[in-house]
């Protein structure tokens, strides 16, 4: 059984109560208020559900993370980065990035990035806690990613690309900048081969929560982000 959250004042159960199958399902219900989302992320919990379902809250074990210092960049991507045929912007069009991530892709009929999710994360963005990293090519948004930052943790939510390697370019710039700022961890949530190629790896949920408890209490970079111009020099 999982907990049912009936009000925004009701606390999440301990993450150790999450189901093993489906992996990490912890609770249902509640709302997507900024306060609820902040409380969730601070404890290693995130929402993930489809239209027509109640809000579902997750804390999987193990947890996929990328430590910024462990970033790996393939030889082909290094060549793309060296060409400099792109511009990186941050927080220039947050909602457009979310909509790009929500856009249908081949073989996928629905998205978990519902209008309610867009509104909820846009509210966090307006508070300086959710951010987008955008790759622009020839004056057009070519790809990017978005997520939530608390303390010195970045919780990656989703990424999209309209031009080859555009989202990869955004991820590299994010990881390099976060390393420079002293951020300790990028939460990737679930294991994917794509993120593993960048050096992301699984750690036990207990270790993730332990690291999180320290990192979220450090001062972070709030407000609109601006990346350094010399990141890849």
TORNUDO-988905 format. One record per residue: residue number from 1; residue in one letter; x, y, z of N, C-alpha, C in turn. Coordinates in steps of 0.02 Angstrom, whole numbers, plus 50000, padded with zeros to 5 digits. Example, Ala and Ser with C-alpha at 12.3 -4.5 7.8 and 13.67 -1.06 7.14 Angstrom:
// TORNUDO-988905
{node 1,'A',{50660,49716,50390},{50615,49775,50390},{50660,49835,50390}}
{node 2,'S',{50642,49888,50354},{50684,49947,50357},{50645,50002,50394}}
//
This chain:
// TORNUDO-988905
{node 1,'X',{50042,49940,50000},{50000,50000,50000},{50044,50062,50000}}
{node 2,'X',{50019,50115,49968},{50054,50178,49969},{50011,50231,50004}}
{node 3,'X',{50044,50283,50027},{50008,50336,50064},{49967,50378,50015}}
{node 4,'X',{49910,50402,50039},{49869,50449,50001},{49875,50518,50035}}
{node 5,'X',{49897,50568,49997},{49906,50635,50023},{49844,50675,50007}}
{node 6,'X',{49809,50696,50059},{49745,50729,50047},{49749,50805,50049}}
{node 7,'X',{49798,50832,50084},{49804,50905,50089},{49877,50925,50078}}
{node 8,'X',{49886,50990,50064},{49954,51014,50053},{49994,51020,50117}}
{node 9,'X',{49961,51010,50174},{49997,51012,50238},{50019,50943,50261}}
{node 10,'X',{49995,50892,50227},{50012,50824,50246},{50082,50806,50223}}
{node 11,'X',{50122,50778,50267},{50192,50763,50252},{50198,50699,50211}}
{node 12,'X',{50254,50696,50174},{50270,50635,50138},{50291,50581,50187}}
{node 13,'X',{50276,50518,50172},{50303,50464,50214},{50378,50457,50202}}
{node 14,'X',{50414,50422,50245},{50485,50411,50233},{50497,50376,50166}}
{node 15,'X',{50550,50394,50132},{50563,50365,50066},{50575,50290,50071}}
{node 16,'X',{50595,50266,50129},{50606,50194,50137},{50541,50155,50129}}
{node 17,'X',{50484,50189,50133},{50419,50156,50125},{50400,50145,50052}}
{node 18,'X',{50439,50171,50006},{50422,50164,49935},{50421,50091,49914}}
{node 19,'X',{50379,50077,49866},{50372,50009,49840},{50435,49988,49801}}
{node 20,'X',{50447,49923,49801},{50500,49896,49759},{50475,49885,49688}}
{node 21,'X',{50408,49875,49681},{50378,49865,49615},{50309,49898,49615}}
{node 22,'X',{50296,49949,49574},{50346,49983,49533},{50398,50019,49575}}
{node 23,'X',{50458,50018,49551},{50515,50041,49590},{50508,50115,49609}}
{node 24,'X',{50501,50127,49675},{50503,50195,49701},{50436,50229,49711}}
{node 25,'X',{50381,50197,49694},{50316,50229,49704},{50304,50237,49779}}
{node 26,'X',{50294,50298,49801},{50291,50313,49872},{50223,50336,49895}}
{node 27,'X',{50190,50380,49856},{50127,50409,49878},{50088,50433,49817}}
{node 28,'X',{50025,50450,49829},{49982,50478,49777},{49940,50534,49808}}
{node 29,'X',{49916,50578,49764},{49873,50632,49787},{49913,50695,49803}}
{node 30,'X',{49883,50737,49845},{49914,50801,49860},{49905,50851,49804}}
{node 31,'X',{49952,50895,49796},{49948,50947,49745},{50017,50962,49718}}
{node 32,'X',{50020,51009,49671},{50083,51029,49640},{50101,51100,49661}}
{node 33,'X',{50082,51120,49720},{50101,51187,49744},{50177,51191,49750}}
{node 34,'X',{50204,51252,49747},{50276,51261,49754},{50301,51233,49819}}
{node 35,'X',{50263,51243,49873},{50285,51218,49938},{50289,51142,49939}}
{node 36,'X',{50239,51109,49908},{50239,51036,49905},{50299,51012,49863}}
{node 37,'X',{50311,51043,49807},{50366,51021,49764},{50434,51031,49799}}
{node 38,'X',{50443,51087,49832},{50506,51100,49867},{50516,51047,49921}}
{node 39,'X',{50464,51033,49959},{50469,50982,50011},{50486,50914,49981}}
{node 40,'X',{50457,50898,49924},{50471,50834,49892},{50544,50830,49871}}
{node 41,'X',{50568,50879,49835},{50636,50876,49811},{50687,50876,49867}}
{node 42,'X',{50674,50912,49920},{50720,50913,49977},{50728,50843,50008}}
{node 43,'X',{50679,50800,49998},{50682,50733,50027},{50694,50679,49975}}
{node 44,'X',{50711,50699,49914},{50726,50649,49863},{50665,50619,49830}}
{node 45,'X',{50611,50657,49825},{50547,50634,49797},{50529,50678,49738}}
{node 46,'X',{50499,50649,49687},{50478,50689,49629},{50411,50663,49603}}
{node 47,'X',{50372,50707,49570},{50308,50685,49541},{50318,50659,49470}}
{node 48,'X',{50279,50608,49454},{50281,50579,49387},{50217,50540,49376}}
{node 49,'X',{50176,50564,49331},{50112,50532,49319},{50086,50554,49250}}
{node 50,'X',{50037,50519,49226},{50007,50535,49161},{49940,50569,49170}}
{node 51,'X',{49917,50602,49118},{49851,50634,49120},{49798,50582,49137}}
{node 52,'X',{49752,50600,49181},{49699,50555,49202},{49716,50515,49264}}
{node 53,'X',{49779,50515,49285},{49799,50483,49347},{49802,50533,49404}}
{node 54,'X',{49798,50510,49466},{49815,50555,49522},{49889,50572,49519}}
{node 55,'X',{49909,50624,49554},{49980,50640,49559},{50015,50582,49594}}
{node 56,'X',{50067,50555,49563},{50106,50501,49592},{50175,50526,49611}}
{node 57,'X',{50199,50506,49669},{50263,50530,49696},{50311,50471,49702}}
{node 58,'X',{50374,50483,49682},{50422,50429,49674},{50488,50444,49710}}
{node 59,'X',{50521,50390,49732},{50589,50393,49758},{50622,50325,49745}}
{node 60,'X',{50647,50315,49685},{50672,50248,49665},{50737,50229,49700}}
{node 61,'X',{50749,50165,49701},{50810,50137,49730},{50834,50081,49685}}
{node 62,'X',{50893,50088,49652},{50941,50143,49660},{50921,50206,49623}}
{node 63,'X',{50963,50257,49630},{50949,50323,49600},{51005,50339,49550}}
{node 64,'X',{50985,50363,49492},{51034,50382,49441},{51056,50454,49453}}
{node 65,'X',{51121,50466,49460},{51147,50533,49472},{51208,50545,49428}}
{node 66,'X',{51221,50608,49416},{51283,50628,49381},{51319,50676,49428}}
{node 67,'X',{51379,50656,49449},{51421,50702,49487},{51458,50745,49436}}
{node 68,'X',{51449,50812,49440},{51477,50856,49388},{51551,50842,49372}}
{node 69,'X',{51591,50825,49423},{51662,50812,49412},{51674,50749,49371}}
{node 70,'X',{51623,50706,49365},{51631,50643,49329},{51603,50646,49258}}
{node 71,'X',{51587,50705,49234},{51559,50713,49167},{51606,50684,49115}}
{node 72,'X',{51578,50645,49069},{51616,50618,49013},{51587,50646,48948}}
{node 73,'X',{51630,50667,48903},{51609,50695,48839},{51640,50653,48784}}
{node 74,'X',{51599,50628,48740},{51625,50586,48685},{51667,50627,48637}}
{node 75,'X',{51708,50592,48598},{51751,50626,48550},{51710,50664,48498}}
{node 76,'X',{51656,50632,48475},{51615,50665,48423},{51581,50728,48451}}
{node 77,'X',{51559,50725,48514},{51526,50783,48543},{51578,50838,48555}}
{node 78,'X',{51639,50820,48573},{51691,50870,48582},{51703,50909,48517}}
{node 79,'X',{51700,50874,48461},{51708,50907,48396},{51651,50956,48384}}
{node 80,'X',{51590,50935,48401},{51531,50980,48393},{51539,51041,48437}}
{node 81,'X',{51559,51031,48499},{51568,51088,48544},{51623,51135,48519}}
{node 82,'X',{51675,51108,48490},{51730,51149,48467},{51711,51194,48409}}
{node 83,'X',{51661,51174,48370},{51640,51213,48312},{51605,51278,48333}}
{node 84,'X',{51576,51279,48393},{51543,51339,48420},{51488,51366,48374}}
{node 85,'X',{51452,51321,48343},{51398,51344,48299},{51332,51351,48336}}
{node 86,'X',{51335,51371,48398},{51276,51375,48440},{51286,51430,48493}}
{node 87,'X',{51232,51448,48527},{51235,51493,48584},{51197,51461,48642}}
{node 88,'X',{51223,51467,48701},{51190,51442,48761},{51157,51501,48797}}
{node 89,'X',{51093,51493,48812},{51057,51542,48853},{51027,51505,48912}}
{node 90,'X',{51017,51539,48966},{50987,51510,49025},{50926,51551,49046}}
{node 91,'X',{50872,51516,49060},{50811,51548,49086},{50783,51600,49038}}
{node 92,'X',{50797,51594,48974},{50771,51643,48925},{50700,51626,48905}}
{node 93,'X',{50683,51562,48902},{50615,51542,48881},{50597,51476,48915}}
{node 94,'X',{50592,51479,48981},{50581,51419,49021},{50520,51379,48998}}
{node 95,'X',{50464,51412,48990},{50403,51376,48972},{50409,51345,48903}}
{node 96,'X',{50443,51378,48856},{50453,51349,48790},{50494,51285,48794}}
{node 97,'X',{50543,51284,48839},{50582,51223,48847},{50538,51167,48875}}
{node 98,'X',{50496,51182,48923},{50450,51131,48949},{50404,51106,48894}}
{node 99,'X',{50379,51151,48853},{50335,51130,48799},{50373,51088,48748}}
{node 100,'X',{50436,51105,48737},{50477,51064,48692},{50486,50994,48719}}
{node 101,'X',{50497,50988,48785},{50503,50923,48816},{50437,50884,48814}}
{node 102,'X',{50382,50921,48817},{50316,50889,48817},{50294,50867,48747}}
{node 103,'X',{50326,50894,48696},{50306,50880,48627},{50310,50806,48612}}
{node 104,'X',{50264,50783,48572},{50262,50711,48556},{50324,50692,48516}}
{node 105,'X',{50349,50633,48532},{50405,50604,48495},{50381,50539,48463}}
{node 106,'X',{50420,50515,48417},{50400,50454,48382},{50388,50397,48431}}
{node 107,'X',{50330,50365,48424},{50314,50308,48466},{50286,50325,48534}}
{node 108,'X',{50277,50390,48549},{50250,50408,48614},{50184,50446,48604}}
{node 109,'X',{50131,50420,48633},{50065,50448,48621},{50045,50501,48672}}
{node 110,'X',{50077,50501,48731},{50059,50550,48782},{50121,50572,48820}}
{node 111,'X',{50114,50625,48857},{50170,50651,48896},{50149,50660,48968}}
{node 112,'X',{50197,50652,49013},{50183,50665,49083},{50189,50739,49100}}
{node 113,'X',{50213,50779,49052},{50219,50852,49064},{50152,50883,49045}}
{node 114,'X',{50105,50877,49089},{50037,50902,49078},{50035,50979,49087}}
{node 115,'X',{49981,51011,49066},{49975,51083,49079},{49982,51101,49153}}
{node 116,'X',{49958,51057,49197},{49966,51070,49269},{50039,51068,49290}}
{node 117,'X',{50077,51023,49261},{50149,51020,49275},{50185,51082,49249}}
{node 118,'X',{50167,51103,49190},{50198,51163,49162},{50185,51223,49207}}
{node 119,'X',{50123,51231,49230},{50106,51286,49274},{50144,51282,49340}}
{node 120,'X',{50150,51221,49368},{50183,51212,49432},{50257,51229,49428}}
{node 121,'X',{50291,51206,49376},{50363,51218,49370},{50377,51289,49347}}
{node 122,'X',{50332,51318,49310},{50339,51389,49292},{50336,51432,49355}}
{node 123,'X',{50292,51413,49402},{50288,51449,49466},{50354,51443,49504}}
{node 124,'X',{50386,51384,49503},{50451,51376,49534},{50504,51418,49498}}
{node 125,'X',{50499,51420,49432},{50545,51461,49393},{50540,51535,49413}}
{node 126,'X',{50479,51558,49421},{50468,51628,49440},{50496,51643,49509}}
{node 127,'X',{50505,51592,49551},{50535,51600,49616},{50611,51591,49614}}
{node 128,'X',{50637,51579,49555},{50709,51571,49548},{50735,51503,49566}}
{node 129,'X',{50692,51452,49568},{50711,51385,49589},{50711,51334,49533}}
{node 130,'X',{50678,51348,49479},{50679,51303,49420},{50712,51341,49363}}
{node 131,'X',{50750,51304,49323},{50792,51337,49272},{50791,51298,49207}}
{node 132,'X',{50802,51334,49153},{50811,51302,49087},{50880,51320,49060}}
{node 133,'X',{50909,51271,49027},{50972,51281,48990},{50956,51268,48917}}
{node 134,'X',{50969,51317,48875},{50943,51316,48807},{51000,51320,48756}}
{node 135,'X',{50997,51280,48704},{51043,51284,48648},{51008,51318,48590}}
{node 136,'X',{51036,51373,48568},{51008,51411,48513},{51054,51405,48453}}
{node 137,'X',{51025,51392,48395},{51062,51387,48332},{51026,51429,48279}}
{node 138,'X',{51063,51475,48250},{51035,51520,48198},{50973,51556,48223}}
{node 139,'X',{50975,51578,48286},{50920,51617,48313},{50859,51577,48334}}
{node 140,'X',{50863,51510,48331},{50807,51468,48348},{50824,51423,48407}}
{node 141,'X',{50774,51408,48449},{50783,51362,48504},{50790,51292,48475}}
{node 142,'X',{50849,51262,48481},{50863,51198,48450},{50856,51140,48499}}
{node 143,'X',{50857,51153,48563},{50852,51101,48613},{50871,51128,48681}}
{node 144,'X',{50863,51086,48732},{50881,51108,48798},{50854,51062,48852}}
{node 145,'X',{50856,51086,48913},{50834,51046,48970},{50809,51093,49024}}
{node 146,'X',{50773,51064,49072},{50751,51104,49130},{50753,51061,49192}}
{node 147,'X',{50754,51094,49249},{50753,51058,49312},{50748,51107,49370}}
{node 148,'X',{50755,51081,49429},{50747,51119,49491},{50814,51120,49527}}
{node 149,'X',{50832,51177,49557},{50893,51183,49595},{50877,51203,49666}}
{node 150,'X',{50900,51163,49713},{50894,51178,49784},{50962,51168,49816}}
{node 151,'X',{50985,51217,49855},{51051,51212,49883},{51101,51203,49827}}
{node 152,'X',{51141,51150,49831},{51190,51135,49779},{51176,51069,49746}}
{node 153,'X',{51111,51058,49733},{51088,51000,49695},{51045,51025,49637}}
{node 154,'X',{51055,50996,49578},{51012,51010,49521},{50973,50947,49506}}
{node 155,'X',{50907,50952,49506},{50864,50895,49492},{50841,50900,49419}}
{node 156,'X',{50872,50861,49377},{50855,50863,49306},{50786,50832,49295}}
{node 157,'X',{50745,50865,49255},{50677,50841,49243},{50669,50812,49172}}
{node 158,'X',{50688,50850,49122},{50678,50825,49054},{50721,50865,49006}}
{node 159,'X',{50732,50837,48947},{50771,50871,48896},{50740,50855,48827}}
{node 160,'X',{50754,50897,48779},{50728,50886,48712},{50778,50913,48661}}
{node 161,'X',{50772,50891,48600},{50814,50916,48547},{50776,50919,48481}}
{node 162,'X',{50788,50972,48445},{50760,50979,48377},{50815,50976,48325}}
{node 163,'X',{50877,50984,48347},{50936,50980,48304},{50984,50931,48338}}
{node 164,'X',{51017,50890,48299},{51062,50840,48327},{51110,50870,48377}}
{node 165,'X',{51115,50839,48435},{51162,50856,48489},{51143,50918,48529}}
{node 166,'X',{51087,50951,48513},{51071,51013,48547},{51060,51004,48622}}
{node 167,'X',{51025,50951,48641},{51015,50939,48713},{51079,50917,48747}}
{node 168,'X',{51121,50880,48711},{51186,50859,48739},{51230,50920,48753}}
{node 169,'X',{51228,50968,48708},{51267,51030,48717},{51244,51065,48781}}
{node 170,'X',{51179,51069,48790},{51152,51102,48850},{51173,51065,48913}}
{node 171,'X',{51172,50999,48912},{51190,50959,48971},{51264,50969,48988}}
{node 172,'X',{51307,50970,48939},{51378,50981,48952},{51390,51048,48985}}
{node 173,'X',{51359,51100,48959},{51368,51167,48988},{51340,51169,49059}}
{node 174,'X',{51284,51136,49070},{51256,51134,49137},{51305,51102,49186}}
{node 175,'X',{51331,51043,49169},{51375,51006,49214},{51439,51045,49228}}
{node 176,'X',{51467,51075,49177},{51530,51113,49186},{51518,51174,49230}}
{node 177,'X',{51463,51209,49220},{51448,51267,49261},{51434,51248,49333}}
{node 178,'X',{51396,51194,49342},{51380,51173,49410},{51443,51152,49447}}
{node 179,'X',{51490,51119,49413},{51553,51102,49445},{51590,51165,49467}}
{node 180,'X',{51589,51216,49425},{51622,51279,49442},{51589,51313,49501}}
{node 181,'X',{51523,51307,49506},{51486,51337,49561},{51490,51296,49625}}
{node 182,'X',{51518,51237,49622},{51523,51196,49682},{51463,51152,49695}}
{node 183,'X',{51421,51141,49645},{51364,51096,49653},{51390,51024,49656}}
{node 184,'X',{51359,50984,49700},{51385,50917,49711},{51352,50862,49672}}
{node 185,'X',{51293,50874,49643},{51257,50817,49614},{51202,50842,49567}}
{node 186,'X',{51194,50805,49512},{51138,50814,49467},{51096,50751,49472}}
{node 187,'X',{51034,50758,49494},{50988,50702,49500},{50959,50685,49432}}
{node 188,'X',{50970,50624,49409},{50944,50602,49345},{50883,50555,49353}}
{node 189,'X',{50865,50541,49415},{50806,50501,49433},{50813,50428,49413}}
{node 190,'X',{50797,50412,49351},{50796,50343,49329},{50855,50328,49282}}
{node 191,'X',{50877,50265,49281},{50932,50245,49239},{50915,50248,49166}}
{node 192,'X',{50958,50279,49126},{50953,50277,49053},{51023,50268,49024}}
{node 193,'X',{51027,50233,48969},{51091,50223,48936},{51119,50289,48911}}
{node 194,'X',{51074,50334,48890},{51094,50399,48864},{51134,50438,48917}}
{node 195,'X',{51108,50442,48977},{51142,50480,49030},{51204,50443,49055}}
{node 196,'X',{51203,50377,49053},{51262,50339,49073},{51322,50355,49029}}
{node 197,'X',{51310,50371,48967},{51364,50388,48922},{51398,50453,48943}}
{node 198,'X',{51364,50494,48982},{51393,50556,49006},{51426,50547,49075}}
{node 199,'X',{51427,50487,49101},{51458,50474,49165},{51409,50467,49223}}
{node 200,'X',{51344,50472,49209},{51294,50463,49262},{51296,50389,49284}}
{node 201,'X',{51283,50377,49348},{51283,50310,49375},{51232,50303,49431}}
{node 202,'X',{51216,50241,49446},{51168,50227,49499},{51202,50224,49567}}
{node 203,'X',{51169,50252,49617},{51191,50244,49686},{51130,50223,49727}}
{node 204,'X',{51142,50192,49783},{51088,50171,49826},{51048,50231,49850}}
{node 205,'X',{50983,50222,49857},{50941,50277,49881},{50965,50304,49948}}
{node 206,'X',{50987,50260,49992},{51012,50283,50057},{51070,50331,50050}}
{node 207,'X',{51116,50315,50003},{51173,50360,49991},{51149,50426,49960}}
{node 208,'X',{51102,50420,49914},{51075,50481,49882},{51044,50527,49934}}
{node 209,'X',{51003,50499,49978},{50970,50540,50030},{51021,50569,50078}}
{node 210,'X',{51073,50531,50094},{51125,50556,50139},{51161,50616,50108}}
{node 211,'X',{51180,50610,50045},{51213,50666,50011},{51166,50725,50004}}
{node 212,'X',{51104,50710,49989},{51054,50762,49979},{51045,50803,50043}}
{node 213,'X',{51042,50769,50100},{51030,50804,50163},{51083,50857,50177}}
{node 214,'X',{51143,50846,50152},{51196,50896,50161},{51193,50950,50107}}
{node 215,'X',{51187,50929,50045},{51193,50976,49989},{51135,51026,49986}}
{node 216,'X',{51075,51005,50005},{51018,51052,49999},{51023,51109,50049}}
{node 217,'X',{51065,51103,50099},{51071,51155,50150},{51128,51204,50136}}
{node 218,'X',{51165,51192,50082},{51215,51241,50062},{51180,51299,50025}}
{node 219,'X',{51210,51358,50025},{51181,51412,49985},{51190,51397,49911}}
{node 220,'X',{51137,51406,49873},{51139,51393,49801},{51136,51458,49762}}
{node 221,'X',{51130,51451,49696},{51124,51509,49651},{51050,51515,49633}}
{node 222,'X',{51017,51564,49663},{50945,51574,49649},{50935,51632,49602}}
{node 223,'X',{50873,51644,49583},{50860,51697,49534},{50877,51672,49464}}
{node 224,'X',{50877,51716,49417},{50891,51697,49347},{50965,51678,49341}}
{node 225,'X',{50978,51620,49312},{51046,51598,49304},{51080,51631,49244}}
{node 226,'X',{51146,51640,49252},{51187,51662,49196},{51252,51622,49198}}
{node 227,'X',{51266,51586,49144},{51326,51545,49141},{51386,51587,49122}}
{node 228,'X',{51445,51565,49143},{51507,51598,49125},{51518,51591,49050}}
{node 229,'X',{51552,51640,49020},{51563,51639,48948},{51621,51594,48928}}
{node 230,'X',{51664,51576,48975},{51724,51539,48959},{51721,51466,48981}}
{node 231,'X',{51663,51438,48985},{51655,51371,49014},{51697,51318,48980}}
{node 232,'X',{51700,51317,48916},{51733,51263,48880},{51800,51284,48850}}
{node 233,'X',{51828,51337,48874},{51893,51360,48848},{51950,51323,48883}}
//
